[in-house]
Amino acid sequence: MPDGMQQNDLSAFWMPFTANRRFKADPRILVSAKGMYYKSAEGKDILDGTAGLWCVNCGHANPKIVEAVQQQVAQLDFAPTFQFGHPKAFELASRMRDMFPADLDHVFFTNSGSESADTALKIALAYQRARGQGTRTRLLGRERGYHGTGFGGISVGGIVKNRMYFGSLLAGSDHVRHTHDLEHNAYTKGEPEYGAHLADDLERLVTLHDASTIAAFIVEPMAGSTGVLLPPKGYLKRIREICDKHGIVLIFDEVITAFGRLGYATAAERLGVIPDIITCAKGLTNATIPMGAVVTNKKIHDTMMDSADAAIELFHGYTYSGHPVAAAAGVAAMDVYKEDGLFENALALEPYLENAIHGLKGLPNVIDIRNMGLVAAVELAPRSGAPGERGYDAMVKAFNKGLMIRVTADIIALSPPLIAEKSHIDDMISMLGDVLKEVA
Ligand SMILES: Cc1ncc(COP(=O)(O)O)c(C=O)c1O
């Protein structure tokens, strides 16, 4: 037990997405962080191979962000954004507009990725109604998609455990097939060659339900939390064409990919496909203060403004939408991304990470390695009858060696802060390689 913590201290906190009983029997407690490293309660440096939870893109305790937060909390701790305003929220929205692809011009603030997903789905429904297409109430997603844990997000999401315990979910949601295919695409570097045709599965749903019932399709351009699923070449372009053809709002869930994870402000920019709405969170404030956002194009925004029949155009929002301290952290993060050239750093480091991670091919139980931007994944064969156990063991062993990795079942993901240097990649791969040799 770490210093200062009694055994009983651990019992009250019901931990999210955690094997609580296992954790509390053998806890991994983090007490401070700086740059690329956490410090464990035992005083050990833990190299952050996952930017926390895909979110600390500028590295930990960046001085500019820390100072901005300290100043803001002393100056204006809270102000409502329902019928009032404060400068930082407007400033951050303008900064995001300038950073995001042209036409994605209007920013609605939330507090998390889950709220961003649900907000985007609601905006799509309200927009369809505002343009006289009120029969369009269906929301479509993709198998294995992750859009957080709200009822909207899990309805369009496609991860079985996130759905199966929680009732019948939103009526009318449906899913296209996912694109993960190790038979054709194992050991892919960047976008897989095979699988553009899987976009046509969206046509199947249009044929099944009729376009007049479909409001929106939400997809992660590169799916992270579900185990790093890369978009096949041409897939998203085809999705865009099908959505245009049928009047379906296309939402990219960029909670992980926005703010440099793929070397650009957005995956949309990197992949050359522009959706109608982008959701984001995580890197928006470097995770220093929780915040998310939904960025919509002009057409959606202006339609809502022009055709609303009440003084309030969108009956939606959160007490903390555009919270001043979060907004200050966001503005500072935008400065850091730009001034420190972090997107460029991610892009420059991508080939090095790619080369290093693919060097793990051939180690025990490895069945795939894939990468894009500053994201790399190693997929392990599941143990017979015990899926996820091998991945869990790898996560624990890595922590004990001084490396934080993220596992989704038996898929290991690395997504270091964008401040990483080659030597950090070397250390990550070396520790991960040792872990893979030890995990039976
Ligand atoms: C694509 C995507 N959408 C939504 C979410 C949910 O974000 P949050 O945990 O902030 O609610 C995540 C979290 O990892 C995500 O990866």
Ligand as a Chemical Component Dictionary entry (heavy atoms), coordinates in Angstrom:
data_LIG
# 
_chem_comp.id                   LIG 
_chem_comp.type                 NON-POLYMER 
_chem_comp.pdbx_formal_charge   0 
_chem_comp.three_letter_code    LIG 
# 
loop_
_chem_comp_atom.comp_id 
_chem_comp_atom.atom_id 
_chem_comp_atom.alt_atom_id 
_chem_comp_atom.type_symbol 
_chem_comp_atom.charge 
_chem_comp_atom.model_Cartn_x 
_chem_comp_atom.model_Cartn_y 
_chem_comp_atom.model_Cartn_z 
_chem_comp_atom.pdbx_ordinal 
LIG C1 C1 C 0 -13.923 8.446  -30.176 1  
LIG C2 C2 C 0 -14.355 8.715  -28.766 2  
LIG N1 N1 N 0 -15.544 9.271  -28.539 3  
LIG C3 C3 C 0 -15.971 9.540  -27.304 4  
LIG C4 C4 C 0 -15.194 9.247  -26.217 5  
LIG C5 C5 C 0 -15.703 9.512  -24.830 6  
LIG O1 O1 O 0 -15.019 10.546 -24.246 7  
LIG P1 P1 P 0 -15.190 10.811 -22.657 8  
LIG O2 O2 O 0 -14.550 9.670  -21.973 9  
LIG O3 O3 O 0 -14.486 12.121 -22.465 10 
LIG O4 O4 O 0 -16.648 10.920 -22.389 11 
LIG C6 C6 C 0 -13.936 8.675  -26.401 12 
LIG C7 C7 C 0 -13.070 8.341  -25.245 13 
LIG O5 O5 O 0 -12.057 7.719  -25.366 14 
LIG C8 C8 C 0 -13.514 8.382  -27.706 15 
LIG O6 O6 O 0 -12.342 7.792  -27.947 16 
# 
loop_
_chem_comp_bond.comp_id 
_chem_comp_bond.atom_id_1 
_chem_comp_bond.atom_id_2 
_chem_comp_bond.value_order 
_chem_comp_bond.pdbx_ordinal 
LIG C1 C2 SING 1  
LIG C2 N1 SING 2  
LIG C2 C8 DOUB 3  
LIG N1 C3 DOUB 4  
LIG C3 C4 SING 5  
LIG C4 C5 SING 6  
LIG C4 C6 DOUB 7  
LIG C5 O1 SING 8  
LIG O1 P1 SING 9  
LIG P1 O2 DOUB 10 
LIG P1 O3 SING 11 
LIG P1 O4 SING 12 
LIG C6 C7 SING 13 
LIG C6 C8 SING 14 
LIG C7 O5 DOUB 15 
LIG C8 O6 SING 16 
# 
